[in-house]
Amino acid sequence: MAKRTSAKHAALLLIMLIIPLQSSLGQVGEHWKVKRVREFCELRTNQRTAEASELLTDNPRLWSGERVGEGRDWKITGPVVDWYFALHGSTDYQWFRLDGETVVAEALVTDDFDRLLDVKPALFELRWYFDDSGKISGFLIIDKSGSTESNLSRFFRWADTHRREEYEALAPGFRILYKTENIPRWIALIREWREANGLPPKELPDPSTGSLEKHGG
């Protein structure tokens, strides 16, 4: 059961990556597609969603793992996005480059859950695709962190065993409810897990002050 919830958290990390946070200036001589992706990232960094949307096609697609089929709707607004901001989500781009007709990057992603659980930032490969008009038409996310055991899965197992009622309220049927008002309850539960496992207290920013600028790089 813990593995199912852990998979949902991994899915959240994937969705988090639809919000580019790294603020990077373009370099002289860069291909226009790389510059376009950097511009898109910059607009998302500054929460200029309407302008960022202008760089996308009318029906942009999202894939995870591999680019197979039509993909899912790629949303750059919504409850999961709000959840990510409130958890001080951070995406640290390592580099951008052009691969054929596709822009590729690697990024390290983390949030307050991971910080409180002492989980290292997850490594992802990201790919942006374009249509013939030059607009961004799709986004592929590849998890390169591996599937090793972590405190995240240990926490889910502990919560399912020792705090099942609260756990079920926050993740009924092992599906996390992405409601920002639930974040303080999640934080309290993780702090309880830390204490139960003899881990020292750990301070975090107030979830209500989530912002791109503070943790976006």
GURO-742762 format. One line per 4 residues: number of its first residue (from 1); their letters; for each residue x, y, z of C-alpha. Coordinates in nm, 3 decimals. Layout:
! residues N
NUM = A = X/Y/Z | ...
END
This chain:
! residues 217
1 = MAKR = 0.000/0.000/0.000 | 0.284/0.234/0.077 | 0.429/0.175/-0.267 | 0.104/0.287/-0.428
5 = TSAK = 0.110/0.617/-0.244 | 0.480/0.658/-0.317 | 0.398/0.620/-0.684 | 0.141/0.899/-0.650
9 = HAAL = 0.406/1.123/-0.496 | 0.637/1.042/-0.784 | 0.356/1.144/-1.017 | 0.333/1.473/-0.830
13 = LLIM = 0.703/1.531/-0.895 | 0.639/1.472/-1.263 | 0.355/1.721/-1.264 | 0.568/1.967/-1.070
17 = LIIP = 0.804/1.977/-1.365 | 0.540/2.141/-1.581 | 0.629/2.456/-1.388 | 0.982/2.560/-1.497
21 = LQSS = 1.140/2.760/-1.215 | 1.503/2.819/-1.311 | 1.560/3.178/-1.416 | 1.834/3.167/-1.680
25 = LGQV = 1.942/3.420/-1.937 | 1.996/3.295/-2.290 | 2.350/3.260/-2.420 | 2.494/3.417/-2.733
29 = GEHW = 2.461/3.181/-3.030 | 2.192/2.962/-2.876 | 1.941/2.802/-3.111 | 1.606/2.984/-3.121
33 = KVKR = 1.429/2.679/-2.979 | 1.649/2.677/-2.671 | 1.585/3.051/-2.631 | 1.211/2.987/-2.666
37 = VREF = 1.218/2.728/-2.386 | 1.422/2.962/-2.166 | 1.167/3.237/-2.233 | 0.886/3.001/-2.139
41 = CELR = 1.070/2.912/-1.816 | 1.123/3.279/-1.735 | 0.755/3.359/-1.782 | 0.656/3.069/-1.556
45 = TNQR = 0.912/3.183/-1.298 | 0.736/3.518/-1.285 | 0.388/3.359/-1.287 | 0.302/3.529/-1.616
49 = TAEA = 0.081/3.239/-1.714 | -0.110/3.410/-1.994 | 0.212/3.507/-2.172 | 0.361/3.161/-2.117
53 = SELL = 0.049/3.005/-2.266 | 0.103/3.211/-2.583 | 0.419/3.006/-2.646 | 0.220/2.681/-2.635
57 = TDNP = -0.004/2.521/-2.894 | -0.377/2.509/-2.824 | -0.357/2.148/-2.705 | -0.007/2.080/-2.566
61 = RLWS = 0.064/1.722/-2.460 | 0.248/1.568/-2.165 | 0.430/1.234/-2.151 | 0.619/1.060/-1.871
65 = GERV = 0.882/0.792/-1.920 | 0.860/0.775/-2.299 | 0.684/0.958/-2.577 | 0.420/0.704/-2.676
69 = GEGR = 0.072/0.779/-2.805 | -0.105/1.114/-2.785 | -0.005/1.184/-2.426 | -0.209/1.365/-2.162
73 = DWKI = -0.330/1.724/-2.145 | -0.045/1.947/-2.028 | -0.180/2.193/-1.771 | 0.028/2.485/-1.639
77 = TGPV = -0.236/2.595/-1.386 | -0.458/2.415/-1.135 | -0.468/2.263/-0.784 | -0.147/2.061/-0.823
81 = VDWY = 0.039/2.374/-0.932 | -0.090/2.561/-0.625 | 0.012/2.264/-0.409 | 0.363/2.273/-0.553
85 = FALH = 0.406/2.643/-0.484 | 0.282/2.605/-0.126 | 0.538/2.329/-0.068 | 0.816/2.559/-0.192
89 = GSTD = 0.880/2.339/-0.493 | 1.216/2.394/-0.659 | 1.338/2.288/-1.004 | 1.710/2.346/-1.057
93 = YQWF = 1.805/2.315/-1.424 | 2.154/2.174/-1.482 | 2.175/2.255/-1.855 | 1.976/2.309/-2.177
97 = RLDG = 2.073/2.189/-2.525 | 1.926/2.114/-2.866 | 1.889/1.747/-2.967 | 1.776/1.737/-3.327
101 = ETVV = 1.450/1.934/-3.329 | 1.394/1.892/-2.954 | 1.516/2.097/-2.656 | 1.656/1.881/-2.377
105 = AEAL = 1.746/1.964/-2.017 | 1.827/1.793/-1.690 | 1.681/1.919/-1.363 | 1.688/1.844/-0.992
109 = VTDD = 1.346/1.871/-0.825 | 1.257/1.893/-0.458 | 0.993/2.033/-0.221 | 0.924/2.064/0.151
113 = FDRL = 0.809/1.701/0.175 | 1.146/1.586/0.047 | 1.336/1.835/0.263 | 1.154/1.723/0.576
117 = LDVK = 1.200/1.356/0.486 | 1.572/1.406/0.406 | 1.511/1.286/0.051 | 1.763/1.402/-0.209
121 = PALF = 1.635/1.606/-0.504 | 1.505/1.385/-0.784 | 1.686/1.396/-1.119 | 1.477/1.427/-1.436
125 = ELRW = 1.549/1.453/-1.806 | 1.309/1.697/-1.975 | 1.224/1.732/-2.344 | 1.022/2.007/-2.513
129 = YFDD = 0.871/1.949/-2.859 | 0.761/2.205/-3.119 | 0.507/2.225/-3.401 | 0.577/2.368/-3.745
133 = SGKI = 0.479/2.719/-3.635 | 0.747/2.724/-3.364 | 0.516/2.683/-3.066 | 0.586/2.433/-2.788
137 = SGFL = 0.355/2.137/-2.852 | 0.462/1.879/-2.596 | 0.669/1.795/-2.290 | 0.834/1.463/-2.193
141 = IIDK = 0.957/1.387/-1.840 | 1.196/1.099/-1.771 | 1.275/1.006/-1.409 | 1.647/0.931/-1.384
145 = SGST = 1.663/0.898/-1.004 | 1.613/0.523/-0.993 | 1.374/0.331/-0.767 | 1.581/0.278/-0.453
149 = ESNL = 1.415/0.265/-0.111 | 1.386/0.610/0.051 | 1.242/0.780/0.358 | 0.941/0.871/0.145
153 = SRFF = 0.824/0.511/0.115 | 0.923/0.444/0.476 | 0.706/0.736/0.587 | 0.406/0.614/0.387
157 = RWAD = 0.437/0.267/0.543 | 0.464/0.417/0.891 | 0.163/0.645/0.838 | -0.045/0.356/0.701
161 = THRR = 0.040/0.147/1.008 | 0.046/0.400/1.295 | -0.172/0.692/1.181 | -0.409/0.523/0.939
165 = EEYE = -0.714/0.740/1.014 | -0.528/1.066/0.941 | -0.348/0.907/0.648 | -0.675/0.793/0.493
169 = ALAP = -0.822/1.141/0.539 | -0.528/1.298/0.354 | -0.488/1.026/0.091 | -0.814/0.829/0.060
173 = GFRI = -0.762/0.511/-0.136 | -0.387/0.593/-0.135 | -0.447/0.896/-0.360 | -0.316/1.226/-0.225
177 = LYKT = -0.574/1.506/-0.219 | -0.393/1.807/-0.363 | -0.551/2.062/-0.131 | -0.320/2.330/0.002
181 = ENIP = -0.520/2.346/0.326 | -0.405/1.989/0.398 | -0.034/2.071/0.383 | 0.001/2.166/0.755
185 = RWIA = -0.151/1.826/0.843 | 0.097/1.648/0.616 | 0.386/1.844/0.769 | 0.268/1.757/1.121
189 = LIRE = 0.244/1.390/1.026 | 0.596/1.387/0.881 | 0.731/1.563/1.191 | 0.565/1.293/1.403
193 = WREA = 0.732/1.029/1.186 | 1.070/1.199/1.236 | 1.027/1.199/1.613 | 0.914/0.836/1.615
197 = NGLP = 1.228/0.741/1.423 | 1.467/0.939/1.640 | 1.544/1.203/1.378 | 1.623/1.559/1.491
201 = PKEL = 1.368/1.840/1.439 | 1.387/2.023/1.108 | 1.260/2.374/1.039 | 1.094/2.467/0.710
205 = PDPS = 0.943/2.782/0.558 | 0.579/2.846/0.643 | 0.371/2.656/0.379 | 0.148/2.961/0.344
209 = TGSL = 0.441/3.167/0.209 | 0.519/2.949/-0.091 | 0.669/3.151/-0.371 | 0.864/3.101/-0.690
213 = EKHG = 1.120/3.362/-0.603 | 1.220/3.218/-0.267 | 1.307/2.870/-0.384 | 1.312/2.893/-0.760
217 = G = 1.678/2.969/-0.806
END
